[in-house]
């Protein structure tokens, strides 16, 4: 492997890293180099974060990864020959850098689901109350009209 800094070195990975390892390494590094959260100067942070994004977009795409490995001399073929993991839940947009994944819900997401569920239950209870009271009124009117008629 060449001694120059490459995408694998940037993400602290080896060429046989899985898709999950690449994604996890990218997330860890992006926390360090994101221009909004880092203690580094803005110029360095932007430069490093752009390089990090380029590394992730290359290594997370099987075709680009195969070509990149071929350029580095890791593979004899320009096609990806790493771990065969089916990538079914990915965004189709090339501008998207993160893959969708199954993960535990965050506290904010759980709270939003709780509020959504409570809102649904409240609407359901309100609809039942309205239906019941309206049905009662209809029954009373029906009994009054039948008594009069």
N, C-alpha and C positions, 0 to 999 in steps of 0.2 A: 504494500500500500504506500502511496506517495507520502512524503513528509509534509507537504503543504497542507494548509487548513482546508478541509473539505466539509461537505455537509454532514457526514457522519461524525467527524470530530467536533463540529459546531454543536451538534445535539448530544455529544458524549455517547455515541452509539457505535456498534460494530456493523459491518455490512450485512450480517445475517439477522438483523433486528426485525421483529415482527411489526405489523401495522399498529398494533396496540402500543408497543414500546416506542415507536416513532411518535405517535400521538401524545403519549404521556410525557416524553422528553420535550416535545414542542411546548406543551402547556407549562411545564416547569420553567423552561427557559423564557417563555413569553412573559411570565410573571416578573422575571428579573429585568428584561430589556424593554418592556412596554414603555413608551415615552411618557405616558401619564402617571406611571407608578414607580419609575426608577429614580434612584438618586444620582444616576449618571447625568452628564450634560445632555441637553436636548439633542444636539447634533450627533453625538455618539450613540445615544439611545435610538434615534431614528434610523441611523445607518445599520446598527446591529439588529434592530427589529425587522428591517426590510430584508436583510440577509437571512435572518431566521425564518421569515415567511417564505422566502424563495427556497430555502432548504426543505422546509416542510412540504411545500407544494410539489417539489420535485420527488422527494422520497415517498410521499403518500400516494403518488400516482404510479401504478405499475409500469406503464409504458415509459414515462419519463425516468423512473428509477432504473429501468433496464438500460436505457441509453446512457444515463449518468454512470452506472456501474461499468458499462463498456468503455466509456471515456477514461475512467480511472484505472482500467485494466483489471477490474475485479472479475468481470464476466467475459467469457469468450464470445458471447452473443449479445447484441444490443437489446435483447428482450429480457424482461424481469424473470428471474429464476429463483427468487426468494421463497419464503414460506407461502404455501398455497392456502390462503385464507380468503374465503368468499366475502366480498365487500358489497353487501346488498343494501345497506342503509347509508348511502352517501348522497350528499347534495350533488345535483347535476351542474350547478353553476361553477364555472372555473374561477370566479372571484371568491368563492367560499373556500376558506382554508381549513376549517374544522369539519371532521366527519361527525355525523350523528352517531350516537352510541346509546346503549342502554346503561343508565346510571341511576343512582338513588336520587330522588327528588330533593331539592334544596328546601330549607325552611320557608323561604319566600314562596316557592311553588306550592308547598303543602298548605300554607296559609291561604293562598289564592284559591286552591281547590276547596278548602273548607268554606270560604266565603261563597264560592260558587254553589256548593252543595246546600248551604243554609239558605241562599237566595232561592234556589230551586224548590226546596221544601216549603219556604214561606209562600211562594207563588202557588204551590200545590194546595196548601192549607187554605189560602185565601180563595182559590177557585172552588174548593169543596164547600167552604162556608157560604160563598155566594150561591152556589148551586143548591145547597140545602135550604137556605132562607128563601130563595126564589121559588123553589119547589114547594115549600110550605105555603107561600103566598098564593101560588097557583092552585094548590089543593083547597085553601080556604075560599078562594074565589069560585072554584068549581062547586064546592059544597053550598055556598051562598046562592049561586045561580040555580043549582038543582033544587034547593029548598023553595026558591021563589017560583020556579017554573013548573 
